[in-house]
Amino acid sequence: MMLVCGAYLLAFLLLAAGIYATVSARMRIDTRAFVDASAEELHSLYRALGRQALLEYVVDGSRDTDRTFMVYSMFDGQGRTLAGRVLPASVAAAGPGWQRFRIRGGPRIEAQVIRLAGGEYLLVGLEMRAGEWFLDTMARAAGLALLIAPVLALAMGWAISGWIGHRLSVLDRAVEDVSAGRLHRRVPVDGSGDAFDRIGHSFNEMLDRIGELVDSVRQVSDHIAHDLRTPLTRLRNRLASARAGLPEGSEAAAGLDAALADTDQLLQIFSAILRLSRIEAQAQASDLPPVRLDALARDAVDLYAPIAAERGMRIDVDLEPARLPGDADQLFQMLVNLIDNALKYGQDGDAVRLLLRQEGEAVRLEIADRGDGIPEAERQRVFDRFHRLDAHRGSEGNGLGLPLARAIVLRHGGQVSLHDNAPGLRVRIDFPVSGGASIA
């Protein structure tokens, strides 16, 4: 904003100085043209009628009250005044040509000195009373405007910066929403065709293309999951039938048990893919009846408490009553996925912390573990389907737990983010109060 103010003030000063210089130069040119014409007229009188006629004209012109703005004077080579106004010694000593001077603090005089044939000098000048008054008035007006200009510059700078900030904030909010996974978000455009409007159009076109690519990838995975689930189910049934006729402990039975486990894992993956797609395609859950999020959290903790105990871990809870409009099954699935991840990647003997409370204008849910955590560069990528960290590729899981949890959060109007728990990972979910969430 200060740059805008500085540029505005500099432009004002340059404009005012330019106008002042232009007006002053124009007045000087016009004055000299008038004085030059008057001097030539008197010089012609001198050549035609002689010295005495010129002396009489100078004396009469100096006494004429209608021409008091004109200055006439005749003086000899020693600077002695012969007729008309008495001049400063410096004027008489300067010789022929244009001169600018004042008499006893009076107005500025623009004058021309002509050397006559007899060795005497004629001065014809014009008092610049009106011109000086006009220029002084301009200077005072410019000074007053200069006092007002900083206020106007600050107001203009504030207005421009506010307008630019508003346009950028709209784009920034759109970027934040898209980064949070809301690929349907678009930048509002006003059709003005300015730079921000063109950026908005380009951004929306980019999002349209990204949405098409993401949808195509999702459709491929969804179609694969849908088409393969039926033959996999038939395969599992045949494997189960074959296993039923084999004795326990035989090599063939062990092989079929491993095949059944792999088939069940594939079916779980395909079921998760299809469930994720259904959730992403559903409308916002803000119109659904409210559910007790704290009660769902306690149920999830009760479900996983025995699993935590087997690893020597515990789940610490700090839950405040909270209601949230939404799908109870999906919210429970979200909690289960996050608690399962925290126990899976936490350290044996440590605690997983589950917190639920109001933070400002949101109901905040946090689940924190004391494991290895996730590098900052990977924290957004883990929400992609099937993405897993290199260190965890050999462990159980399919890379769909966090994407499924985020899809449920987005459907319920919330935002999910990952943070360093020093050590470990802290998953933070914020459900807006304005969207229907509240502390009961």
C-alpha positions as CSV (number, residue, x, y, z in Angstrom):
1,M,0.0,0.0,0.0
2,M,2.9,2.4,0.8
3,L,4.2,1.9,-2.8
4,V,0.8,2.9,-4.2
5,C,0.7,6.0,-1.9
6,G,4.3,7.0,-2.8
7,A,3.6,6.6,-6.5
8,Y,0.4,8.6,-6.2
9,L,2.2,11.5,-4.4
10,L,5.1,11.5,-6.9
11,A,2.7,11.6,-9.8
12,F,0.8,14.5,-8.1
13,L,4.1,16.5,-7.5
14,L,5.3,15.9,-11.1
15,L,1.9,17.0,-12.5
16,A,1.7,20.1,-10.3
17,A,5.3,21.1,-11.2
18,G,4.6,20.5,-14.8
19,I,1.5,22.6,-14.8
20,Y,3.2,25.4,-12.9
21,A,6.2,25.5,-15.2
22,T,4.0,25.4,-18.4
23,V,1.7,28.2,-17.2
24,S,4.7,30.3,-16.1
25,A,6.5,29.8,-19.4
26,R,3.3,30.6,-21.4
27,M,2.7,33.8,-19.4
28,R,6.3,34.9,-20.0
29,I,6.1,34.3,-23.7
30,D,2.8,36.2,-24.0
31,T,4.2,39.1,-21.9
32,R,7.3,39.4,-23.9
33,A,5.3,39.4,-27.1
34,F,3.2,42.3,-25.8
35,V,6.2,44.2,-24.5
36,D,8.1,43.7,-27.7
37,A,5.1,45.0,-29.7
38,S,4.9,48.1,-27.5
39,A,8.6,48.8,-27.6
40,E,8.6,48.5,-31.4
41,E,5.7,51.0,-31.6
42,L,7.6,53.6,-29.5
43,H,10.8,53.0,-31.4
44,S,8.9,53.7,-34.6
45,L,7.5,56.9,-33.0
46,Y,11.1,57.9,-32.2
47,R,12.3,57.3,-35.7
48,A,9.3,59.2,-37.2
49,L,8.9,62.2,-34.9
50,G,12.1,62.4,-33.0
51,R,13.5,62.5,-29.5
52,Q,11.1,65.1,-28.1
53,A,8.0,63.2,-29.1
54,L,9.2,60.1,-27.5
55,L,10.1,62.0,-24.2
56,E,6.5,63.4,-24.1
57,Y,5.0,60.0,-24.7
58,V,7.1,58.4,-22.0
59,V,6.1,61.2,-19.5
60,D,2.4,61.0,-20.4
61,G,2.5,57.2,-20.3
62,S,4.0,57.1,-16.8
63,R,1.3,59.5,-15.6
64,D,-1.6,57.8,-17.3
65,T,-3.5,56.0,-14.5
66,D,-5.2,53.7,-17.2
67,R,-1.7,52.3,-18.1
68,T,-0.1,52.1,-14.7
69,F,0.7,48.4,-15.4
70,M,3.1,49.7,-18.2
71,V,6.6,50.9,-17.3
72,Y,8.3,53.5,-19.5
73,S,11.7,55.0,-18.9
74,M,14.4,56.9,-20.9
75,F,17.9,57.1,-19.5
76,D,21.3,58.1,-20.9
77,G,24.5,56.1,-21.1
78,Q,25.5,57.0,-17.5
79,G,22.2,55.6,-16.2
80,R,20.6,59.0,-15.4
81,T,16.8,58.9,-15.9
82,L,15.7,61.4,-18.5
83,A,11.9,60.7,-18.4
84,G,9.5,58.1,-16.9
85,R,10.1,55.7,-14.0
86,V,13.3,55.8,-12.0
87,L,15.0,52.5,-12.4
88,P,17.5,50.5,-10.2
89,A,21.1,51.1,-11.1
90,S,21.6,47.5,-12.1
91,V,19.0,47.8,-14.9
92,A,20.7,50.8,-16.5
93,A,24.1,49.2,-16.2
94,A,22.9,45.9,-17.8
95,G,22.5,47.4,-21.3
96,P,20.0,46.5,-24.1
97,G,18.0,43.3,-24.0
98,W,15.4,41.6,-21.9
99,Q,15.5,42.2,-18.2
100,R,13.4,41.1,-15.2
101,F,13.5,43.3,-12.0
102,R,11.5,44.9,-9.2
103,I,11.2,48.5,-8.1
104,R,11.2,49.1,-4.3
105,G,9.7,45.7,-3.6
106,G,6.9,46.1,-6.1
107,P,5.6,43.5,-8.6
108,R,8.0,41.8,-11.0
109,I,8.6,43.7,-14.2
110,E,9.3,42.0,-17.5
111,A,11.1,44.7,-19.7
112,Q,13.0,45.3,-22.9
113,V,15.7,47.9,-23.2
114,I,16.4,49.4,-26.7
115,R,19.4,51.6,-27.5
116,L,18.3,54.6,-29.5
117,A,20.2,56.2,-32.4
118,G,21.3,59.1,-30.1
119,G,23.0,56.9,-27.6
120,E,20.2,57.0,-25.2
121,Y,18.1,54.0,-24.0
122,L,14.4,53.3,-23.9
123,L,12.9,50.8,-21.5
124,V,9.4,49.4,-22.0
125,G,8.1,47.0,-19.4
126,L,5.0,45.4,-18.0
127,E,4.2,44.8,-14.3
128,M,3.3,41.2,-13.7
129,R,0.7,41.9,-10.9
130,A,-2.0,39.6,-12.4
131,G,0.5,37.0,-13.4
132,E,2.2,36.8,-10.0
133,W,-1.2,36.7,-8.3
134,F,-2.3,33.9,-10.5
135,L,1.0,31.9,-10.0
136,D,0.9,32.6,-6.2
137,T,-2.7,31.3,-6.2
138,M,-1.7,28.2,-8.1
139,A,1.2,27.6,-5.6
140,R,-1.1,28.0,-2.6
141,A,-3.7,25.7,-4.2
142,A,-1.0,23.1,-4.9
143,G,0.3,23.4,-1.3
144,L,-3.2,22.9,0.0
145,A,-3.7,20.0,-2.3
146,L,-0.4,18.5,-1.2
147,L,-1.7,18.5,2.4
148,I,-4.8,16.6,1.2
149,A,-3.0,14.4,-1.2
150,P,-1.5,12.0,1.4
151,V,-4.9,11.4,2.9
152,L,-6.3,10.7,-0.6
153,A,-3.3,8.5,-1.4
154,L,-3.7,6.5,1.7
155,A,-7.4,6.1,1.0
156,M,-6.8,5.1,-2.5
157,G,-4.0,2.7,-1.5
158,W,-6.2,1.2,1.1
159,A,-9.1,0.8,-1.4
160,I,-6.8,-0.7,-4.1
161,S,-5.1,-3.0,-1.7
162,G,-8.4,-4.1,-0.2
163,W,-9.8,-4.8,-3.6
164,I,-6.7,-6.8,-4.6
165,G,-6.7,-8.6,-1.3
166,H,-10.4,-9.5,-1.7
167,R,-9.8,-10.9,-5.2
168,L,-6.8,-12.8,-4.0
169,S,-8.6,-14.2,-0.9
170,V,-11.3,-15.6,-3.1
171,L,-8.6,-17.5,-5.1
172,D,-6.8,-18.5,-2.0
173,R,-10.0,-20.0,-0.4
174,A,-10.6,-21.9,-3.6
175,V,-7.0,-23.3,-3.5
176,E,-7.4,-24.3,0.1
177,D,-10.7,-26.1,-0.6
178,V,-9.2,-27.9,-3.6
179,S,-6.1,-28.8,-1.5
180,A,-8.5,-30.2,1.1
181,G,-10.0,-32.5,-1.6
182,R,-13.0,-30.5,-2.7
183,L,-12.4,-30.8,-6.4
184,H,-15.8,-29.5,-7.2
185,R,-14.8,-26.0,-5.9
186,R,-14.5,-23.3,-8.5
187,V,-13.4,-19.7,-8.5
188,P,-16.3,-17.2,-9.0
189,V,-15.8,-15.0,-12.0
190,D,-17.6,-11.7,-12.8
191,G,-17.1,-11.5,-16.6
192,S,-15.1,-8.3,-16.3
193,G,-12.2,-9.7,-18.3
194,D,-9.5,-8.3,-16.0
195,A,-6.4,-10.1,-14.9
196,F,-8.1,-11.7,-11.9
197,D,-11.1,-12.8,-14.0
198,R,-8.7,-14.4,-16.6
199,I,-6.8,-16.2,-13.8
200,G,-10.1,-17.4,-12.4
201,H,-11.2,-18.8,-15.8
202,S,-7.8,-20.5,-16.3
203,F,-7.9,-21.9,-12.7
204,N,-11.5,-23.3,-13.3
205,E,-10.5,-24.8,-16.6
206,M,-7.5,-26.5,-14.9
207,L,-9.8,-27.8,-12.2
208,D,-12.2,-29.1,-14.8
209,R,-9.4,-31.0,-16.4
210,I,-8.1,-32.4,-13.1
211,G,-11.6,-33.4,-12.2
212,E,-12.0,-35.3,-15.4
213,L,-8.7,-37.1,-14.9
214,V,-9.5,-38.0,-11.3
215,D,-13.0,-39.2,-12.3
216,S,-11.6,-41.3,-15.0
217,V,-9.1,-42.9,-12.6
218,R,-11.9,-43.5,-10.1
219,Q,-14.2,-44.9,-12.7
220,V,-11.5,-47.4,-13.8
221,S,-10.9,-48.6,-10.3
222,D,-14.6,-48.7,-9.5
223,H,-15.4,-50.7,-12.7
224,I,-12.5,-53.1,-11.9
225,A,-13.7,-53.6,-8.4
226,H,-17.3,-54.1,-9.4
227,D,-16.5,-56.4,-12.3
228,L,-14.0,-58.6,-10.4
229,R,-15.9,-58.9,-7.1
230,T,-18.4,-61.4,-8.5
231,P,-15.9,-63.8,-10.0
232,L,-13.7,-63.5,-6.9
233,T,-16.7,-64.4,-4.7
234,R,-17.3,-67.5,-6.9
235,L,-13.6,-68.3,-6.6
236,R,-13.7,-68.0,-2.9
237,N,-16.8,-70.3,-2.6
238,R,-15.1,-72.9,-4.8
239,L,-11.9,-72.7,-2.6
240,A,-14.0,-73.0,0.5
241,S,-15.8,-76.1,-0.9
242,A,-12.5,-77.7,-1.8
243,R,-11.1,-76.9,1.6
244,A,-14.0,-78.5,3.3
245,G,-13.1,-81.9,2.1
246,L,-9.4,-81.9,3.2
247,P,-8.1,-83.0,6.6
248,E,-6.7,-80.4,9.0
249,G,-2.9,-80.1,9.0
250,S,-2.4,-81.3,5.4
251,E,-0.3,-79.4,3.0
252,A,-3.2,-78.9,0.6
253,A,-5.4,-77.6,3.3
254,A,-2.7,-75.1,4.3
255,G,-2.4,-73.9,0.7
256,L,-6.1,-73.5,0.3
257,D,-6.3,-71.6,3.6
258,A,-3.7,-69.1,2.3
259,A,-5.6,-68.8,-1.0
260,L,-8.8,-68.1,1.0
261,A,-7.0,-65.4,3.0
262,D,-5.7,-63.7,-0.1
263,T,-9.1,-63.9,-1.7
264,D,-10.7,-62.3,1.4
265,Q,-8.2,-59.5,1.3
266,L,-9.0,-58.8,-2.3
267,L,-12.7,-58.8,-1.6
268,Q,-12.1,-56.4,1.3
269,I,-10.1,-54.0,-1.0
270,F,-12.9,-54.1,-3.7
271,S,-15.6,-53.5,-1.1
272,A,-13.6,-50.5,0.3
273,I,-13.2,-49.1,-3.2
274,L,-16.9,-49.3,-3.9
275,R,-17.8,-47.9,-0.5
276,L,-15.4,-45.0,-1.0
277,S,-17.0,-44.3,-4.4
278,R,-20.5,-44.3,-3.0
279,I,-19.5,-41.9,-0.2
280,E,-17.8,-39.5,-2.6
281,A,-20.9,-39.5,-4.8
282,Q,-23.3,-38.8,-1.9
283,A,-24.7,-35.3,-1.2
284,Q,-23.6,-33.4,1.9
285,A,-24.8,-34.8,5.2
286,S,-25.9,-31.5,6.7
287,D,-29.6,-32.3,6.3
288,L,-29.3,-35.6,8.2
289,P,-30.4,-36.0,11.9
290,P,-27.7,-35.2,14.5
291,V,-25.7,-38.0,16.0
292,R,-23.6,-38.0,19.2
293,L,-20.1,-38.0,18.0
294,D,-18.7,-38.5,21.5
295,A,-20.9,-41.6,21.9
296,L,-19.6,-43.0,18.6
297,A,-16.0,-42.3,19.7
298,R,-16.5,-44.2,23.0
299,D,-18.0,-47.2,21.0
300,A,-15.0,-47.2,18.7
301,V,-12.6,-47.0,21.7
302,D,-14.4,-49.9,23.4
303,L,-14.1,-51.9,20.2
304,Y,-10.3,-51.4,19.9
305,A,-9.4,-51.5,23.6
306,P,-8.7,-55.3,23.6
307,I,-6.5,-54.9,20.5
308,A,-4.6,-52.1,22.2
309,A,-4.2,-54.2,25.4
310,E,-2.7,-57.1,23.3
311,R,0.1,-54.7,22.3
312,G,0.6,-53.3,25.8
313,M,-1.0,-50.0,24.5
314,R,-3.8,-47.9,25.8
315,I,-6.3,-45.4,24.4
316,D,-6.6,-42.2,26.4
317,V,-9.8,-40.2,25.8
318,D,-10.7,-36.6,26.5
319,L,-14.3,-36.3,25.1
320,E,-16.7,-33.5,25.4
321,P,-20.4,-34.0,24.4
322,A,-20.8,-33.1,20.7
323,R,-23.6,-33.5,18.2
324,L,-23.1,-33.6,14.5
325,P,-25.6,-33.9,11.6
326,G,-24.6,-37.0,9.6
327,D,-24.5,-40.7,9.0
328,A,-23.7,-42.6,12.2
329,D,-22.3,-45.6,10.3
330,Q,-19.9,-43.5,8.2
331,L,-18.7,-41.5,11.2
332,F,-18.1,-44.7,13.1
333,Q,-16.2,-46.1,10.2
334,M,-14.1,-42.9,10.1
335,L,-13.3,-43.3,13.8
336,V,-12.5,-47.0,13.4
337,N,-10.1,-46.3,10.5
338,L,-8.2,-43.6,12.4
339,I,-7.9,-45.5,15.6
340,D,-6.8,-48.7,13.7
341,N,-4.1,-46.6,12.0
342,A,-2.9,-45.1,15.2
343,L,-2.6,-48.5,16.9
344,K,-1.1,-50.1,13.9
345,Y,1.7,-47.6,13.5
346,G,2.1,-46.5,17.1
347,Q,4.9,-48.0,19.3
348,D,4.2,-50.9,21.6
349,G,3.6,-49.8,25.2
350,D,2.7,-46.2,24.2
351,A,-0.7,-44.5,24.4
352,V,-3.1,-43.3,21.6
353,R,-4.9,-40.1,22.5
354,L,-8.4,-39.3,21.4
355,L,-9.7,-35.8,22.0
356,L,-13.0,-34.1,21.1
357,R,-13.9,-30.5,22.0
358,Q,-14.9,-27.2,20.6
359,E,-12.1,-24.9,19.2
360,G,-13.4,-21.5,18.1
361,E,-16.0,-22.0,15.4
362,A,-15.4,-25.8,15.0
363,V,-15.9,-29.1,16.8
364,R,-12.4,-30.6,16.7
365,L,-11.5,-34.2,16.8
366,E,-7.9,-35.3,17.2
367,I,-6.3,-38.7,17.2
368,A,-2.6,-38.9,18.1
369,D,-0.1,-41.7,18.3
370,R,3.6,-41.9,19.3
371,G,4.9,-43.8,16.2
372,D,7.2,-42.8,13.4
373,G,4.8,-40.3,12.0
374,I,4.5,-39.3,8.3
375,P,7.1,-37.0,6.6
376,E,5.6,-33.6,5.8
377,A,6.1,-34.1,2.1
378,E,3.9,-37.2,2.2
379,R,1.0,-35.9,4.3
380,Q,-1.2,-34.9,1.4
381,R,-0.3,-38.0,-0.7
382,V,-1.4,-40.5,1.9
383,F,-5.0,-39.4,1.2
384,D,-4.7,-40.8,-2.4
385,R,-6.1,-44.2,-3.1
386,F,-3.6,-47.1,-2.4
387,H,-0.8,-44.7,-1.5
388,R,1.4,-46.2,1.2
389,L,4.8,-45.1,2.6
390,D,7.8,-47.1,1.5
391,A,8.4,-48.2,5.1
392,H,4.9,-49.7,5.4
393,R,4.5,-51.4,2.1
394,G,5.2,-54.8,3.7
395,S,2.7,-54.4,6.5
396,E,-1.0,-55.1,6.5
397,G,-3.3,-52.7,4.9
398,N,-4.5,-51.6,1.5
399,G,-3.9,-47.8,1.5
400,L,-7.6,-47.0,1.5
401,G,-8.2,-46.2,5.2
402,L,-7.2,-42.6,5.2
403,P,-8.9,-41.8,1.8
404,L,-12.1,-43.4,3.1
405,A,-11.9,-41.4,6.4
406,R,-11.3,-38.1,4.4
407,A,-14.2,-38.8,2.1
408,I,-16.5,-39.2,5.2
409,V,-15.1,-36.0,6.7
410,L,-15.7,-34.0,3.5
411,R,-19.2,-35.3,3.1
412,H,-19.9,-34.0,6.6
413,G,-18.5,-30.5,5.8
414,G,-15.3,-30.9,7.7
415,Q,-11.6,-30.6,7.0
416,V,-8.9,-33.1,7.9
417,S,-5.2,-32.3,8.3
418,L,-2.1,-34.2,9.5
419,H,0.4,-32.8,12.0
420,D,3.6,-33.8,13.7
421,N,3.0,-35.1,17.2
422,A,6.8,-35.1,18.0
423,P,7.1,-38.0,17.8
424,G,4.2,-39.6,15.9
425,L,1.2,-38.4,13.9
426,R,-1.7,-36.2,15.0
427,V,-4.8,-36.4,12.8
428,R,-7.0,-33.3,13.2
429,I,-10.5,-33.0,12.0
430,D,-12.6,-29.8,12.2
431,F,-16.4,-29.9,11.7
432,P,-17.8,-26.3,11.4
433,V,-20.3,-25.2,14.0
434,S,-22.2,-23.2,11.4
435,G,-22.6,-26.5,9.4
436,G,-24.7,-28.0,12.3
437,A,-22.0,-29.3,14.6
438,S,-22.3,-28.2,18.2
439,I,-21.3,-29.0,21.7
440,A,-24.3,-30.6,23.4
